[in-house]
Amino acid sequence: MIELLVVIAIIGILSAVVLASLNVARSRAANAKVKSQLAGARASAEIFYDTNKSYNGTAGDVASDCATASSMFQDSGSGMSQYTDAANNYPAGTNLRCSSTDSAYSISGSLAGGTFWCVDSTGASREVTAVDHPTAHPDGDTTCN
């Protein structure tokens, strides 16, 4: 009977270790998905710019957020709208932040560790601890600082 209890305890410990490793793998996979989506967004932003000679669409030279109508972020022709729809294309709980002016843009997505992955029109693509271009940022900050 004691041997049976020891075997059950060992199986329980091994199961706990495997499940903990699985959660880490899921977090890494979610982060990779966010990074991949934002890399695709960069290509769509350049297609949008080539077509419209602006990163801001018809919204004017004012910062716009991910949901601003007639902004680059809602354009389906360039494919950008698929990259700014957090509900359908990102892991659950991903928080997206977008900002654009006529001459620049930045997009950030939250990562599992509490940081953000940011891409911008200067070519930057990096992890940042805080997003300094929150939704509809008043000064139109469009860089990954």
N, C-alpha and C positions, 0 to 999 in steps of 0.2 A: 504494500500500500504506500509506503514511504517512497519507494522508487518511482511509483506512478506520479506522486505529487511533485517529485523533483523533476521528472520529465515534463510535466505540465508547466511548471515554473520556468524551465529553460525555454520551452516553446513560447511562453508569454513574453519573456525578455527579448528573444529574437524577433518576435512580431513587433514589439515596440520600437526596436532599432530600425527595422525595415520601414515601418510607417513614418518614423521621423525623417529618414532619408528620402522617402517619397515626397514629403511636404517640401523639402529643400529643392528637389528636382522640379516640382510644380511651380515654385516661385521663380526659379531660373528660366523655365519655359515661358512663363507669363512675361517676364522681363524681355526675353528674346523676341516674343511676339510684338511687344510695344516698339522695340527698337527697329524691327523689320518694317512695321507699318509706317513709322516715321521716316524711314529711308525711302519708302515708296512715295510718301507725301512730298519729299524734296523733289523727286522727278516730276510729279504732277504740278508742283509750283512753277517749275521752269517751263513746262508746256503752257501753263496758264499765262506766264509772263511773255513768252514768245508770241502768243496770240493777241494779248491785250496791252502789251507794253506797260503793264502795271501789275503789282501784286495785290491791288485792292479792289479790282473790279469796278463796278459803278458806284461803290459806296463813297467815293471821294478820298481825299488825302487825310483820312481820319482812321485811327486804330479801329480794327474790327475784331470781334471774337469769333469763335468757331461756328456760331449759329447766325451770324449777321447775313441777312438776305442780300443777294446780289454781290456778295464778297467772293473772293477767291475760294474761301473755305466751303462754300456751298455750290461750287461749279461742278456740274457733272460732265461737261465736255472734256475737261482736262483730267477727269478722274479724281479730282481733289475731294469731292464730297464723300467718297468711300473711306478716305483716310481721316476725316474729321467727324465720323459718326461713331462715338465711343460705345454706343449700345449694341452695335452689330459687328464691329470689326476688332474689338479689343477685349482683353480679359475682363471679367466682371470687376467692377470697382475702379477701373482706370479713369482718372480725371484728366481731361484734355484742356489745354490752354492755348489759344491762338491769338496772334496779334499781327496786323499788317498795316502798312502804309503803301503809297504808290511805289516806293522804291525799295522796300524791305519787308521781311516777314520773319516770324518765329513760331514754332509749334512745340509744345511740351506735353509729355504724357507721364503720369505717375507710375513709378515702379513699385514692386512688392516691398522693398526695403524702406520706403518712405521718402525716397529721393525722386527726381524727375529725369527723364531723358529729353534733351532739347536739341532741335535742329533749327537752323536759321539760314537766311539768304547769304550770309558771308561764307557758308560752307562748314560752319561749326556743327559738330555732332558730338555731344558729350553729356555726361551725367552732371546734374547740378543739384545742390541741396535744397534750394528754394527757387520758386519760379518768380522772377521779377517782372513778368508781363502777364499779370492776372487778367481775367476776362475784361475786355474793353478798357485796358490800361489807359489812363487819361493822357499820358505823354507819348503813347504809341511806341513803347520800348520794344524793339524787334531784334534783340540780340540775346544769345545764351551766355549770360554773365555768371 
